[in-house]
């Protein structure tokens, strides 16, 4: 519900604010000075990275800070015309979308049974799934590798996606359950009286009402699976199946000293992430807020 | 079929029918298993098997019954006696301390500065949060460039002061500090966002009342804001510590554990000595210790630190 009240409270903050702070006071000047300096610290590496892709190695070496002398597109063209880049971005897209779709479906279904159906052992089943949040996948990565190999899924899409779904369940179930529990009880009772069963109630009423939480969880799952590195590293062998994170490290190994190419490659791979972030930021913020306010 | 059997069958059917009102059982049958089966297969079993494997010397090439040798606790004693593991644990502790003592206060200071809603603050928030969305390997690679003594910004700066190219990442004593700076660069914005969410949830009349009572800026922060966002602070402390315990990917492009093994963390140690060398038993014993640490920490933290008052 924080989502809905947020904009209203924003206005209140703004109003109380306006007649309080003198914009030229010493405190405010110091505050802005600190904010600008620290923002520069955050942004300079980004700036240098993006510019690096336009420079020759020689220019990069003498002028890492400055704008490029001439905007040389050769390196970006070289990177973009490399088909392996597109294969890897495509692989990442495939793994991420499968992970998100199935994690959200499976997690929301099980969270619904926890929030709306009474059954024996519910508390234990819930605690069992939630423990998954407490430790990183790294603790079991070797046995996971053996397991995937025994299933014959090494170097396959299913072999990467299934463990990612399994490790993403805990967080998603936690978010979904607390959201579903807040849905008004009256809807559920009315649906039951009208003879709507649990399954239909879930798909036709609960899910459509849950778009805010679906978006938030989806965004977090996407960031996680788009950036994932360790699992694909262990579970995939052939470069044709690599996601872009592995491709980037491979590219870096190949062009070890040609920083301009590496920086250009980084720039191209972070652009989708930044665009996505700008589009989805309210869901990210909502998710963090939900954790911070309610836990 | 005897009459008794028929009637108890009918009773069973009736019972089932009653239990299945609204398709309750059918729904459970379809909704529960996918999550439980996937979690069991790919999380629970691997973790349990890691416990089992950790007592073996095994390269993982064929079944453990064929090529594994039971060695008891030898893997554990080897790990615990390995000086590189000591460095890894120390570095992980250092990461935890710096996160709590340096990073979180900075995040809080920034959060207090930009929590008010206006255009310029929104822009600052965006900037601070930006590094968080990068993959750890990307952040590591960008800073590998920044720290490059020849091409990068550090090279430029050291030449400006008349020195030779300085490589902080090749300097045993500096390398991990340089990594800590990247951690602060990447994760401060995330903790800031958690705090801002907490700060925006503080009722405005409380702050007004404090002001009327003559509370100054510092008192307002110390007596009202911080106590009221206790929950956000507890949460960010929890995430900092769990994050530090599993910190790994950023180190690969930065130093890969070097120079001379000075920058390992627990997970890079596991990666370097367990995964790269395919020592399943040895690596699993590191994994088990990490697992036990994480779970013990999580339970203790929830029991003692997160207690609601």
HADDOCK unambig.tbl for C-alpha pairs under 7 A between the chains (distance, minus, plus):
assign (segid A and resid 10 and name CA) (segid B and resid 117 and name CA) 6.12 0.50 0.50
assign (segid A and resid 13 and name CA) (segid B and resid 116 and name CA) 6.62 0.50 0.50
assign (segid A and resid 13 and name CA) (segid B and resid 117 and name CA) 6.57 0.50 0.50
assign (segid A and resid 14 and name CA) (segid B and resid 117 and name CA) 5.98 0.50 0.50
assign (segid A and resid 14 and name CA) (segid B and resid 118 and name CA) 6.97 0.50 0.50
assign (segid A and resid 31 and name CA) (segid B and resid 113 and name CA) 6.94 0.50 0.50
assign (segid A and resid 39 and name CA) (segid B and resid 127 and name CA) 6.48 0.50 0.50
assign (segid A and resid 39 and name CA) (segid B and resid 128 and name CA) 6.74 0.50 0.50
assign (segid A and resid 42 and name CA) (segid B and resid 128 and name CA) 6.69 0.50 0.50
assign (segid A and resid 42 and name CA) (segid B and resid 185 and name CA) 6.44 0.50 0.50
assign (segid A and resid 45 and name CA) (segid B and resid 142 and name CA) 6.76 0.50 0.50
assign (segid A and resid 45 and name CA) (segid B and resid 146 and name CA) 6.77 0.50 0.50
assign (segid A and resid 49 and name CA) (segid B and resid 142 and name CA) 6.78 0.50 0.50
assign (segid A and resid 60 and name CA) (segid B and resid 151 and name CA) 6.25 0.50 0.50
assign (segid A and resid 61 and name CA) (segid B and resid 150 and name CA) 6.58 0.50 0.50
assign (segid A and resid 61 and name CA) (segid B and resid 151 and name CA) 4.31 0.50 0.50
assign (segid A and resid 64 and name CA) (segid B and resid 152 and name CA) 6.32 0.50 0.50
assign (segid A and resid 64 and name CA) (segid B and resid 153 and name CA) 6.20 0.50 0.50
assign (segid A and resid 106 and name CA) (segid B and resid 34 and name CA) 6.36 0.50 0.50
assign (segid A and resid 106 and name CA) (segid B and resid 35 and name CA) 5.79 0.50 0.50
assign (segid A and resid 107 and name CA) (segid B and resid 35 and name CA) 6.55 0.50 0.50
assign (segid A and resid 109 and name CA) (segid B and resid 31 and name CA) 5.19 0.50 0.50
assign (segid A and resid 110 and name CA) (segid B and resid 31 and name CA) 5.44 0.50 0.50
assign (segid A and resid 110 and name CA) (segid B and resid 32 and name CA) 5.27 0.50 0.50
assign (segid A and resid 110 and name CA) (segid B and resid 35 and name CA) 6.59 0.50 0.50
assign (segid A and resid 113 and name CA) (segid B and resid 28 and name CA) 6.74 0.50 0.50
assign (segid A and resid 134 and name CA) (segid B and resid 294 and name CA) 6.32 0.50 0.50
assign (segid A and resid 134 and name CA) (segid B and resid 295 and name CA) 5.93 0.50 0.50
assign (segid A and resid 134 and name CA) (segid B and resid 298 and name CA) 6.29 0.50 0.50
assign (segid A and resid 135 and name CA) (segid B and resid 291 and name CA) 6.10 0.50 0.50
assign (segid A and resid 135 and name CA) (segid B and resid 294 and name CA) 5.65 0.50 0.50
assign (segid A and resid 135 and name CA) (segid B and resid 295 and name CA) 6.67 0.50 0.50
assign (segid A and resid 136 and name CA) (segid B and resid 246 and name CA) 6.13 0.50 0.50
assign (segid A and resid 138 and name CA) (segid B and resid 267 and name CA) 6.97 0.50 0.50
assign (segid A and resid 138 and name CA) (segid B and resid 287 and name CA) 6.94 0.50 0.50
assign (segid A and resid 139 and name CA) (segid B and resid 287 and name CA) 3.92 0.50 0.50
assign (segid A and resid 139 and name CA) (segid B and resid 288 and name CA) 6.32 0.50 0.50
assign (segid A and resid 139 and name CA) (segid B and resid 290 and name CA) 6.33 0.50 0.50
assign (segid A and resid 139 and name CA) (segid B and resid 291 and name CA) 5.84 0.50 0.50
assign (segid A and resid 140 and name CA) (segid B and resid 46 and name CA) 5.51 0.50 0.50
assign (segid A and resid 140 and name CA) (segid B and resid 47 and name CA) 5.08 0.50 0.50
assign (segid A and resid 140 and name CA) (segid B and resid 50 and name CA) 6.03 0.50 0.50
assign (segid A and resid 140 and name CA) (segid B and resid 287 and name CA) 6.16 0.50 0.50
assign (segid A and resid 142 and name CA) (segid B and resid 275 and name CA) 6.83 0.50 0.50
assign (segid A and resid 142 and name CA) (segid B and resid 280 and name CA) 6.10 0.50 0.50
assign (segid A and resid 142 and name CA) (segid B and resid 284 and name CA) 6.64 0.50 0.50
assign (segid A and resid 143 and name CA) (segid B and resid 46 and name CA) 5.01 0.50 0.50
assign (segid A and resid 143 and name CA) (segid B and resid 49 and name CA) 6.28 0.50 0.50
assign (segid A and resid 143 and name CA) (segid B and resid 50 and name CA) 5.75 0.50 0.50
assign (segid A and resid 144 and name CA) (segid B and resid 42 and name CA) 6.68 0.50 0.50
assign (segid A and resid 144 and name CA) (segid B and resid 46 and name CA) 5.26 0.50 0.50
assign (segid A and resid 163 and name CA) (segid B and resid 42 and name CA) 5.47 0.50 0.50
assign (segid A and resid 166 and name CA) (segid B and resid 38 and name CA) 5.52 0.50 0.50
assign (segid A and resid 166 and name CA) (segid B and resid 39 and name CA) 4.95 0.50 0.50
assign (segid A and resid 166 and name CA) (segid B and resid 42 and name CA) 6.10 0.50 0.50
assign (segid A and resid 166 and name CA) (segid B and resid 43 and name CA) 6.54 0.50 0.50
assign (segid A and resid 167 and name CA) (segid B and resid 43 and name CA) 6.74 0.50 0.50
assign (segid A and resid 196 and name CA) (segid B and resid 22 and name CA) 6.73 0.50 0.50
assign (segid A and resid 197 and name CA) (segid B and resid 22 and name CA) 4.02 0.50 0.50
assign (segid A and resid 197 and name CA) (segid B and resid 23 and name CA) 5.48 0.50 0.50
assign (segid A and resid 198 and name CA) (segid B and resid 22 and name CA) 5.70 0.50 0.50
assign (segid A and resid 198 and name CA) (segid B and resid 23 and name CA) 6.02 0.50 0.50
assign (segid A and resid 198 and name CA) (segid B and resid 24 and name CA) 6.25 0.50 0.50
assign (segid A and resid 198 and name CA) (segid B and resid 27 and name CA) 6.42 0.50 0.50
assign (segid A and resid 199 and name CA) (segid B and resid 27 and name CA) 5.66 0.50 0.50
assign (segid A and resid 223 and name CA) (segid B and resid 133 and name CA) 6.94 0.50 0.50
assign (segid A and resid 227 and name CA) (segid B and resid 135 and name CA) 4.79 0.50 0.50
assign (segid A and resid 266 and name CA) (segid B and resid 138 and name CA) 6.89 0.50 0.50
assign (segid A and resid 270 and name CA) (segid B and resid 134 and name CA) 6.97 0.50 0.50
assign (segid A and resid 273 and name CA) (segid B and resid 133 and name CA) 6.89 0.50 0.50
assign (segid A and resid 288 and name CA) (segid B and resid 193 and name CA) 6.92 0.50 0.50
assign (segid A and resid 288 and name CA) (segid B and resid 194 and name CA) 5.63 0.50 0.50
assign (segid A and resid 289 and name CA) (segid B and resid 194 and name CA) 6.23 0.50 0.50
assign (segid A and resid 289 and name CA) (segid B and resid 197 and name CA) 4.65 0.50 0.50
assign (segid A and resid 289 and name CA) (segid B and resid 198 and name CA) 6.92 0.50 0.50
assign (segid A and resid 292 and name CA) (segid B and resid 194 and name CA) 5.77 0.50 0.50
assign (segid A and resid 292 and name CA) (segid B and resid 197 and name CA) 6.33 0.50 0.50
assign (segid A and resid 292 and name CA) (segid B and resid 198 and name CA) 5.71 0.50 0.50
assign (segid A and resid 292 and name CA) (segid B and resid 231 and name CA) 6.39 0.50 0.50
assign (segid A and resid 292 and name CA) (segid B and resid 232 and name CA) 4.43 0.50 0.50
assign (segid A and resid 292 and name CA) (segid B and resid 235 and name CA) 6.78 0.50 0.50
assign (segid A and resid 293 and name CA) (segid B and resid 198 and name CA) 5.81 0.50 0.50
assign (segid A and resid 293 and name CA) (segid B and resid 232 and name CA) 6.71 0.50 0.50
